[in-house]
Amino acid sequence: QVQLVESGGGLVQPGGSLRLSCAASGIIFSLYNMGWYRQAPGKQPELVADITSGGRTNYAASVKGRFTISRDNAKNTVYLQMNSLKPEDTAVYYCNALRVVVGSANNYWGQGTQVTVSS
């Protein structure tokens, strides 16, 4: 059974920092591209950042320079370090694991963790 368990969300003041973690089980973690998505109330989900199995990273323009995605294959965990947080970063953040091979794709989601940026 595949599980992605996010943690680290919470309430933080503007300008503050949080680190999200996503612990994976039931998959060969090192083979998967990992990503963080978010969905704010009334908005479509959006990609925040992702990191390939080889370690290449990609960021949404809105978070570039403020957020850092990383992975620890030994711990089967992906992280999202969020600095200089803004109220518009408020959303539910979801962890995603994706592996695409010829003819099929394995795509898994965590349950989400709430991040609220407010004074």
C-alpha positions as CSV (number, residue, x, y, z in Angstrom):
1,Q,0.0,0.0,0.0
2,V,1.4,3.4,-1.0
3,Q,1.3,6.2,1.5
4,L,2.5,9.7,1.3
5,V,2.3,11.5,4.6
6,E,2.8,15.2,4.8
7,S,3.7,17.2,7.9
8,G,5.0,20.6,8.9
9,G,2.1,22.8,8.0
10,G,0.7,25.4,10.3
11,L,0.1,29.0,11.0
12,V,2.9,31.5,10.4
13,Q,3.3,35.2,10.2
14,P,4.1,36.9,6.9
15,G,7.9,36.8,6.3
16,G,8.2,33.6,8.4
17,S,9.3,30.1,7.4
18,L,8.0,26.6,7.4
19,R,9.4,23.3,6.3
20,L,7.1,20.7,4.9
21,S,8.0,17.0,4.8
22,C,6.5,14.1,2.9
23,A,7.4,10.6,3.9
24,A,6.7,8.0,1.3
25,S,6.2,4.2,1.8
26,G,5.2,1.4,-0.5
27,I,7.1,2.8,-3.5
28,I,10.7,2.6,-4.6
29,F,11.2,6.3,-3.7
30,S,14.4,6.9,-5.7
31,L,12.6,6.1,-8.9
32,Y,9.9,8.6,-8.5
33,N,9.7,12.3,-9.4
34,M,8.3,14.1,-6.4
35,G,6.3,17.3,-6.3
36,W,4.5,19.7,-4.1
37,Y,1.2,21.2,-5.2
38,R,-1.1,23.6,-3.5
39,Q,-4.7,24.6,-3.7
40,A,-6.1,27.8,-2.2
41,P,-9.8,28.2,-1.5
42,G,-11.7,28.9,-4.7
43,K,-8.6,28.4,-6.9
44,Q,-7.3,25.6,-9.1
45,P,-4.5,23.4,-7.9
46,E,-1.1,24.6,-9.0
47,L,2.4,23.1,-9.0
48,V,4.7,24.7,-6.5
49,A,7.9,22.7,-7.1
50,D,9.1,19.4,-8.2
51,I,12.3,17.3,-8.2
52,T,13.1,14.5,-10.5
53,S,14.5,11.2,-9.6
54,G,17.8,12.5,-10.7
55,G,17.6,15.6,-8.6
56,R,16.6,18.3,-11.1
57,T,14.3,20.9,-9.7
58,N,11.6,23.1,-11.0
59,Y,9.7,26.0,-9.4
60,A,6.6,28.0,-10.0
61,A,7.5,31.6,-10.8
62,S,5.6,32.8,-7.7
63,V,7.9,30.9,-5.3
64,K,11.2,30.9,-7.1
65,G,13.9,32.3,-4.8
66,R,11.8,31.7,-1.7
67,F,11.1,28.0,-1.7
68,T,13.5,25.1,-2.0
69,I,12.6,21.5,-2.7
70,S,14.9,18.7,-1.8
71,R,14.8,14.9,-1.3
72,D,16.5,12.4,0.9
73,N,16.3,9.0,-0.8
74,A,17.8,7.3,2.2
75,K,14.8,8.5,4.3
76,N,12.2,8.2,1.5
77,T,11.3,11.8,2.2
78,V,10.9,15.0,0.1
79,Y,11.0,18.5,1.7
80,L,9.8,21.9,0.9
81,Q,11.6,24.7,2.7
82,M,9.4,27.8,2.5
83,N,10.9,31.2,3.4
84,S,9.6,34.7,3.2
85,L,6.1,33.5,3.3
86,K,3.3,35.7,2.0
87,P,-0.4,35.6,2.7
88,E,-1.0,34.4,-0.9
89,D,1.0,31.3,0.0
90,T,-2.0,30.2,2.1
91,A,-3.3,26.9,0.8
92,V,-3.4,23.2,1.4
93,Y,-0.2,21.7,0.2
94,Y,-0.1,18.2,-1.3
95,C,2.8,15.9,-1.9
96,N,2.8,14.0,-5.2
97,A,4.8,11.0,-6.4
98,L,5.0,10.3,-10.1
99,R,6.7,7.6,-12.2
100,V,6.1,7.4,-15.9
101,V,7.3,4.4,-17.8
102,V,6.4,3.4,-21.3
103,G,2.8,2.5,-21.4
104,S,1.8,3.4,-17.9
105,A,2.1,5.9,-15.1
106,N,2.0,5.6,-11.3
107,N,0.7,8.7,-9.7
108,Y,0.1,9.1,-5.9
109,W,-1.0,11.9,-3.6
110,G,-0.8,12.7,0.0
111,Q,-3.7,13.9,2.2
112,G,-2.5,17.5,2.3
113,T,-1.3,19.8,5.0
114,Q,-2.7,23.3,5.7
115,V,-0.4,26.3,5.5
116,T,-1.8,29.6,6.7
117,V,0.2,32.8,6.4
118,S,-1.5,35.5,8.5
119,S,-0.7,38.2,11.0
